């Protein structure tokens, strides 16, 4: 009984201690992603493409998926620690995402996408 209680307490402390761990701030998002070529894909593998968050809030995205390929331009901004985007054709309504970083250095969005920085020349 005490062993079970100890394990439950340890799991509770570990869960509370890591809640939100790795969540990026607005400043970190800007420093890590703005001006860089980002490869992105949906966690379920359905679509993928490239994303560029340019200076002054300009955004550019390509999307590839089964039988579809498109390109769009839009805007981005940081608000309350979230990355918010609006697209001309894909989605006129603004959508905001929180980002975390995984153990491989990839960025995971609260919307189910994975971002990876594409280094120059790669």
C-alpha positions as semicolon CSV with decimal commas, in nm:
position;residue;x (nm);y (nm);z (nm)
1;X;0,000;0,000;0,000
2;X;0,276;0,245;0,093
3;X;0,466;0,152;-0,220
4;X;0,162;0,230;-0,438
5;X;0,110;0,559;-0,258
6;X;0,478;0,649;-0,305
7;X;0,467;0,567;-0,676
8;X;0,145;0,769;-0,720
9;X;0,298;1,065;-0,537
10;X;0,615;1,044;-0,748
11;X;0,412;1,038;-1,071
12;X;0,203;1,332;-0,952
13;X;0,511;1,540;-0,868
14;X;0,680;1,449;-1,198
15;X;0,367;1,544;-1,395
16;X;0,320;1,874;-1,215
17;X;0,688;1,954;-1,244
18;X;0,693;1,904;-1,621
19;X;0,359;2,062;-1,711
20;X;0,435;2,321;-1,975
21;X;0,804;2,230;-1,975
22;X;0,966;2,336;-2,298
23;X;0,689;2,579;-2,392
24;X;0,845;2,865;-2,585
25;X;0,794;3,229;-2,501
26;X;0,722;3,488;-2,768
27;X;1,083;3,604;-2,755
28;X;1,210;3,248;-2,800
29;X;0,975;3,190;-3,095
30;X;1,100;3,508;-3,260
31;X;1,467;3,427;-3,197
32;X;1,438;3,066;-3,316
33;X;1,199;3,085;-3,612
34;X;1,180;3,431;-3,768
35;X;1,379;3,465;-4,088
36;X;1,458;3,094;-4,111
37;X;1,339;2,830;-4,357
38;X;1,109;2,594;-4,168
39;X;1,014;2,247;-4,287
40;X;0,679;2,149;-4,141
41;X;0,452;1,845;-4,141
42;X;0,137;1,737;-3,968
43;X;0,201;1,490;-3,690
44;X;-0,034;1,243;-3,863
45;X;0,171;1,276;-4,183
46;X;-0,117;1,400;-4,400
47;X;0,040;1,726;-4,525
48;X;0,382;1,892;-4,525
49;X;0,563;2,189;-4,671
50;X;0,775;2,492;-4,595
51;X;0,708;2,800;-4,385
52;X;0,889;3,130;-4,359
53;X;0,809;3,387;-4,093
54;X;0,964;3,701;-4,231
55;X;1,045;4,024;-4,057
56;X;0,762;4,274;-4,013
57;X;0,499;4,000;-3,988
58;X;0,505;3,864;-4,344
59;X;0,452;3,487;-4,379
60;X;0,493;3,246;-4,669
61;X;0,379;2,881;-4,676
62;X;0,382;2,589;-4,919
63;X;0,160;2,288;-4,866
64;X;0,191;1,943;-5,021
65;X;-0,030;1,645;-4,957
66;X;-0,208;1,361;-5,134
67;X;-0,310;1,509;-5,470
68;X;-0,267;1,870;-5,360
69;X;0,002;2,134;-5,374
70;X;-0,043;2,502;-5,292
71;X;0,131;2,821;-5,190
72;X;-0,002;3,109;-4,984
73;X;0,109;3,432;-4,826
74;X;-0,017;3,587;-4,509
75;X;0,077;3,750;-4,184
76;X;0,202;3,638;-3,846
77;X;0,234;3,793;-3,501
78;X;0,322;3,688;-3,150
79;X;0,055;3,733;-2,887
80;X;0,062;3,609;-2,526
81;X;0,332;3,353;-2,605
82;X;0,144;3,216;-2,909
83;X;0,226;3,228;-3,280
84;X;-0,079;3,363;-3,466
85;X;-0,116;3,334;-3,845
86;X;-0,368;3,452;-4,103
87;X;-0,355;3,337;-4,466
88;X;-0,499;3,498;-4,779
89;X;-0,644;3,182;-4,935
90;X;-0,600;2,894;-4,691
91;X;-0,764;3,047;-4,390
92;X;-0,868;3,409;-4,358
93;X;-0,952;3,364;-3,989
94;X;-0,658;3,404;-3,753
95;X;-0,541;3,093;-3,568
96;X;-0,293;3,090;-3,278
97;X;-0,065;2,809;-3,159
98;X;0,156;2,745;-2,858
99;X;0,494;2,588;-2,936
100;X;0,713;2,348;-2,743
101;X;1,050;2,196;-2,831
102;X;1,105;1,820;-2,830
103;X;1,423;1,629;-2,743
104;X;1,532;1,635;-3,110
105;X;1,518;2,016;-3,130
106;X;1,197;2,014;-3,334
107;X;0,912;2,249;-3,254
108;X;0,568;2,105;-3,184
109;X;0,257;2,321;-3,225
110;X;-0,060;2,292;-3,023
111;X;-0,235;2,242;-3,360
112;X;-0,057;1,913;-3,433
113;X;0,223;2,033;-3,662
114;X;0,596;1,974;-3,636
115;X;0,846;2,244;-3,735
116;X;1,211;2,179;-3,814
117;X;1,465;2,442;-3,915
118;X;1,620;2,371;-4,253
119;X;1,983;2,476;-4,239
120;X;2,128;2,673;-4,528
121;X;2,252;2,448;-4,808
122;X;2,054;2,147;-4,690
